[in-house]
Amino acid sequence: MKNRHDGKTDRYWWTCYAGAQNDGKGCDFWRVMDMKVEGRGTAIANPDRTG
C-alpha cells in the first residue's frame, strides 16, 4: 500500500487468475509472496541490496 505509516509490513501474494480468461473456471492457488526466497529486487526495507 502506498504511504503506509502504521508500522506493519505490507504483504503481497500470488493467486490464480485463470477464471478471467477461462470461462470462469479458475483454480484454488493462493500463496503469500516471499520476496527474499524468490530473489526479488531491491525493496525499501533493504536499500543496500543489489541485483
Beta strands, then each sheet from edge to edge (+ up, - down):
strand 1: 13-15
strand 2: 30-32
sheet 1: 1+ 2-
end
